[in-house]
Amino acid sequence: MKSSPRTAMLFAAAMLLALPTAASAETQKFSPEQRHEIEGIVKEYLLAHPEVMQDVIAELDKRQQAADLEKHRSAVEENSKALFSSPHQVVLGNPQGNVTMVEFFDYNCGFCRRALADMLDLLKSDPNLKFVLKEFPVLGEGSVEAAHVAVAARMQDATGKKYIEFHQKLLGGRGQADKARALAVAKDVGFDMARIEKDMASDEAKKTIEENMKLADALGVSGTPSYVVGSEVVIGAVGLDALRDKIIAERK
């Protein structure tokens, strides 16, 4: 999470003011009078040249972004099998595609609803894209219930053709997603409802949700939608053009 400009400025100022103290540990100890004078000089300089703080904040942001990128890369590498090739996930598009995009979503997420069109456009326009969906129910009990129904739907549709219809109707429809609404959608799509009810309570459904939650935690993902493209984690509904750019960059 990025700090606010004010917080970053205060932190940067504190770091600058602390430099003499840090140096003194290795060289000499300043007297209270000397420290007061040094702090006064630093303060006077910063007030006369406030643009320095902009440079400091920019550098802090740059370093934080680099640290986040490396953290994400490491987490993706460590969890690549569960992330891209789990037997518990939904695979749409081309299973042998040369780029894989993973989306963590919640059926009660308004931003996920908005991003649904992005996924459909990508699947339609990119025959070499493997698209993985991972239920990540973080918006209440209704989301958890809907996710279990979704897993049960996936369990009886290996091709994903009926699942994507279920997914569109549940995510794109109006109202709160919960067990009752998800079951109604599953029935409308034509799933075996006796099997859906049975599979909802299965170990497979429990393992799927648990695996997705652990993956999201490892990647530092706390909201939806969130994506993984290659080794990059993308937070938020960034839009179709941004997702396409990520795919193009990964292919390069």
N, C-alpha and C positions, 0 to 999 in steps of 0.2 A: 504494500500500500504506500502510495506516495505521500510525503508530508506536505503540509500547506506551505506556501511561500513564506509566511510569517514564521512558522516553526523552523523551516530550513534556514532562514536568515538568523534567527536567534541561535540556532545550533552552530552555524558557521561563525558567528561573532564570538560565541563561547570558545570555539576551537582556536580562533586567532588569539584571543586573550589568554588562552591557556598555554600557548606556545612557549613563552618565557619560563613558565613553571616546569613544563616537560623537559626543556633543555637544561634547566638548573639541576635536575636529578643527576645528570652526567657530568656537568661542568662545575657550577658553583651555585650556592644558595643566595638568592637575592634577599635583601633586607625588606621589611615592609615598606619603607620609603622608596626603595628602588622599584619594587613591584608596582606601587601606586603610580610612580612616574612613567613606567613602561606602559601600563594600562592606559594612562592618560594620553600618551603619544599614539597608541593604536586607535583609541577612540577618536581622537582628533583627526587622524588620517582618514578613518572610515567616514566620518561626518563630512570631510572635505572632498572625499572621492567615493560616494555611495555606489558608483558603477562597479567598484571592486566586488561588492557583495553579489551583484548579478553574475559576475564571472565565477565566484565561489559556488553560488547556488547551481549554476549550469554544470560545473564540474562535479558537484555532489550528485546531481541527477544522472549525469553520464556514468559515473561510477556505480550508482545504484542500479541503473538499467543493465550495465554489463554484469553485475553480480547476479541480478535476477535471471538474466539470459543463461548464464553458466549454471545456475542452480536448476533451472528448468531442463537444460540439456542433460545434466547429470541424472535428474529424476526420470526423464523420458528413457534414457539408456538403461537405467536400472530396472525399469518396469515395462520395457518394450514388449515382452511376450504377452503379458496380461493386457497391455494397452492396445496392441495392434492385432493380436492373434488369439484372443481368449475364446474358448468354446462357449462362453456365456454371453457373447455379444451379438448384436444385430449387424449384419453386413448387407449394405445396399450398393447398387452400382456394379462395378466390375471387381469381383473378388481377387483377380490377378492384376489389378490396376497398378500402374507404376508410381502412383502417389496415394497415400492413405490420409484421409482426414477423419479425425475423431471428434464427435460432439457430445458433451455432457449436457443433458437437458432435464427440465422439470415440466410436467404436463400443466402446471399452474403458473408457469412463467410467461408473462406477457411479452417479454423480449424474445423468448424462444418461439412464441407464436409468430412474431414479426419475422424472425429469422427462418421460419419454415420455408418461405418462398425462395430464400437464398439456396437452401439445400436442394430443393426441387429443380431450380435453374441449373445448378452445378451438375446434378445427375443427368439432366436432359442434354446439356451441351458438352459434357466431358466424358467420352466413352472409356477413358483410361483412369477414371477416378474410383477408388475404393472408399466408400463412406461408411464409417462405423458409428452406430448410435449406442450411447450408454445412459441408461436411466440413472438420474442423480436427484432423487426426491428430497429437496431441502426446504420446501415451502409448506410443511405441515402434514398432518395425518392423511388428508385427502390425496396428496401427492404420493405418499408411500403406498396407499391402496391402489392408486392408478398404475403405479410402477409395477406392482405385483401382477396386475392383470396383463400389463404389456409384456412382461417376461413370459407369462403363461401363453400369450398369443404367439410369441416368438418360438416357443417350444413345439408348437404344432404347425409351424410354417417355415421349413428350412430354407425355402427360396427367398423369403422376405416379401413376396408379391402381395400377399394378403396383409402382412404386417404393416407395410407402408400405407395401405389404405386405412387401416385401423389408426395408425399414427397420425395421419393427416386429419381424420375426422375428430379424433379426441383432442389433439393439440390445437387444431384450427377452429374447433367449435366454440360455442358460447357457454358461459357458466363455469362453475367450479368443477374441476376434475376430481372424482373420488371413485370409490368402488362401484357404486350404483351406475354412475354415468359411463365408466369404463366398460362395465359388463354390457350395458345397453349398446354401446358402440361395437363391441366384439360380436354381439348377437346380430346386429345389423349387417356387419361385414360377412357373416356366415361361418364363424368359428363353431366348433363343437363345444357347447357351453358346459356340458358335464365334465369334459376334460379340462376346460378352462378353470372351473371351480376346484378341481382336484390339483391341477398344476400350480395354482396360486399359492397353495399351502405347502408346496414341495420344498425339499432341501435345495433343489436347483434354483428356485426363485429367491430363496434366502441367500444362497451363495452369490448369486448374480448381483444383488443389491449391495451386499457386504463388500464384494470385490470392487465395485464401482466407487463406493464411498472411500475405501482405502486408497484407491488410485488417485482420486481427487485430492485427498489429503496429502499424499506423497508429492503431487504436482503443485500444491499450493492453490488449488482451485476451490473457491468457496461459493461461487455464484454461477448462474446460468444465463445464457448459454456460454460455454467455454469450449475452446477447440484445441486440438493438437494437430499440427501439420509438420511432418518430419520431426525435428527436435525442438520445434518452437511451440510454446503455449500461448494461445491467443484468448484473452479474457474479454467477454462481452459480445453483443450483437454488432459487430464491426461493419457489416454490410457485404453485399455480393462482390463489389469491386475489390475490397480489401482481401477477401477470402481467395478470390481468383489470383491476386498478386502473390499471396502466400504459396499457392499451388505452383505458379510459374517459377517462383524463386526456388522452390524445392526441386523442381525438374531440372533446373540449371545446375 
